Amino acid sequence: MGAYVVTFSPVLSFLAMSGGAPKRFYILGARCIAFIVAICVFILNTLTQFHDAFAVLYVLVVFLVADTCGVTIILLTSAGCIALACTSFLLKHYGEPLGGPYARLAVSIVAIGVAAQLSARNRRTRTLLSEQVRMLALTHDTVIIRDQDDTITYWNDGAVHLYGWREDEAVGKKSSDLLGRSPLPAHAAHDLKSSGQWNGEITRNRRSGETIVIDTRWIVRIDSDGRECGVIEFGADLTEQRKATAERERSEQRYSAIFQAVGSAIFEVDCSVMNILIKDWETHSSVLWDARVDKFQDYPYIRDANGAAALLLGASSPQDLTGNSLRSLFKDQAVFREVLRQLALGYSEYEIETTFNGSNNATRDVFLRVTRPLNDVENRHVLVMALDITERNEAQMKLRVAQSELAHADRVTTLGQLAISIAHEVNQPLSAIITFARSGQRWLKRPQADINEALSCFDQIVRNGTRAGEIIKRVRSLTRKEPASRALLSPAVLLEEVILLLRGELSSKNVELRVMVSPGLPAISGDKVQIQQVIMNLMMNAIQAMMTITERPRLLDIMVADGESGSNAIRMTFEDSGPGFSCLDPTELFEPFVTTKTQGMGMGLSICREIITSHGGTIEAKNRVPCGANVTVMLNAAGSSHGN
């Protein structure tokens, strides 16, 4: 029976290693053989007279079961074998006195128990080893075991996945031949010898020929005699990590090259202090926010700057700017606070015009664009790009001065056209003054002087003199080159003063003026001379346009009223009965050098639009139906102040 078991065990073991159905067949076959062996041993031990020698063969049953079953089955099987041995003993030696049979039964029970204990221990050890082997096989890292001759004896699934060779292709091959020989550091052999392990980076070859970088750890294997018998190698692929690192370095180099090559000034700013500033942001009051900004205002600092930034601020090199506070760049600290507030609100982009402090107390006007990269959640790489607009602003200032000069020339030209009407208008109060002066003289030269009538004449003299003085005053104010100044102005008073100047022009050209001013209009904020220049220009244009009209009355309607509901604006509408803008698109009238007049320069309406726009208003022109022109000026009301 023992020979039978020994003969078939290798066959069964081979089937077990094949996996799948052969393994199940092996388990079932082993258990059947164990059962048959147990029955045979029981029969032979019970029916034969060999002094119970066959009872020891129950050990074979335990060994057969131990190869395919767990610890519990092994213990139950050994208990069953002991029961069978006892049963045979009772059937053969029941009632016999103590002697040799009892001793042989005891030996058989001890042999079965020892076999069961050894088998259970062996099963536990094998189970533990199997789990460890399975863990090594399933790990993503490579596990390669080599002997002293560098021959591969173990090759796990991680190695299969990484290198491309199957286990049966790799086992038995020289590691250096299969994977390539990587030069090891000088200290590797020493570390292996002294500590029994070494870890470092090596290069290996895949089956495809690709070279890969491995983070490896070698552990020296020790055999049962304490001698070195090879190396266990654990490895992890660093190729992708190295590629990512190299790509990141190339990306940083490209970023640095672009950063330095850009013509505009760029500052990379560390605003990580924003994480403190915006803490409990929702509960912040403006006072608390200002206090926090004051406390940490120097913390946003310049990490890096390009050459254009150094050139903008007059620094000798970009390195002179690194480490400086961002706040030091801003001439207007309110703008600096607003930039931080926009970042605190979560905006990733913010644009504003401001002035930077340069070297030697020089300043530069810049258009600022603050950008926070979306992945920069800690605000450590906020980009502040500054476009130098100093020359542009200077050019705009020169343009405004030129426009002011041109506007003054336009006013002088207009006044030249008004010279005759002004002389006529001034002549009237002067004539009245002379008349009332003579009347006063006559009242006083009477034998009985009439003092009351004389005083009345003097009052008229004063009134007409004041009127003449106002006319002269208005003419002088319009000819002065005074800088623009803002004041609260009554629309009605503005219009009334211009009408006073143009009264003679209206009368001489037979133009009927109709004025409608809504009561209680609010005041407007602006320059009195400039706004009156607009009103005068529009009225003169209307008067001159109606000069060719003979078939209908020459009517000029001026309406001053509130703007649209809720707009808080003043609307001034000028409507005439002239030919309108039939030959031009009304939207082009406000372009420079566009005119409907034969002798016109085409600058009047352009200057009007410039003045109204600078006051925050709008001006539009359109044709009326069936004839005439309509020009509408909208100006913002100033607060709650009201004019008359």
Summary of the structure (lengths in Angstrom):
residues: 644
radius of gyration: 54.8
end to end distance: 131.6
largest distance: 191.3
contacts: 1870
relative contact order: 0.04
helix: 55%
strand: 20%
